[in-house]
Amino acid sequence: RRVAVIIPARYGSSRFPGKPLAILAGSPVIAHVVRRARRARGVDVVAVATDDPRIAAAAEQAGAIAI
């Protein structure tokens, strides 16, 4: 049995556009989320579902699959 984590990450937002790419402690927010998901026990695959190539690139750099 394989466990996948799918993280939805849109660029557009009415309250905080671009939030997944906002820098927090030196890294984009999406990178922090990906790293934490990868450390979770039993997780085999982490993917980020996004509508933006910049978020996809940041997710892949953090070790996720971008879809």
N, C-alpha and C positions, 0 to 999 in steps of 0.2 A: 504494500500500500504506500502510495506517495502523497505527500501533503504539499499543496501549493498555497502561497499567500498572494493575492492579487490586490494591489494598492491602486485605487483610482486617484488620478492627479490631473485636474484640469488647470489650464492656465487662466482662463477667464473666471472672474468671480465678482460679485457686486460689492463685497466687503473688503477683499484683499486680493486684487488681481496679481497674478504671478507669485502667489505665496509659496508654491513648491520650490521656486528658485531663489527665494529670499535667503540671505546668508545669515546663519545662526552659528555662533562659535566657530567661524571660519569655513563652514560647509553649507551647501544648500539644504533646506529643510528636507527635501525628498531623500537626500543621502542619509540623513539621520534616521529617517523612517525605514529605509531599506536596510541599513546596518542592524537596526534593532530587530527587524523581522527575520533577518538571516540568522541572528543569534538565538531565536526562539527554538526550544527543544522540539524535535520532530519535523521541522520544516525542511523540505527538500528543494523547493523552488520558490523564488521570490520574483514576481513580475509587477511591472508598473503599467497600468492602462492609462494612456494619455493621448491628448489631442495636439501636443506640441513637441516639435523636434528637439527643442532645448531641454525640456523636461526628460525626454527619452534619453538624450545624451548624458545628462546628469545621473539618471537612474542606472544606465549601463556602466558608467564610470564607478558607481558605488557597488556594482556587482549584481544588479538585477537584470532581468530580461525586459525589454520595452516592447509593449504591444499597443 
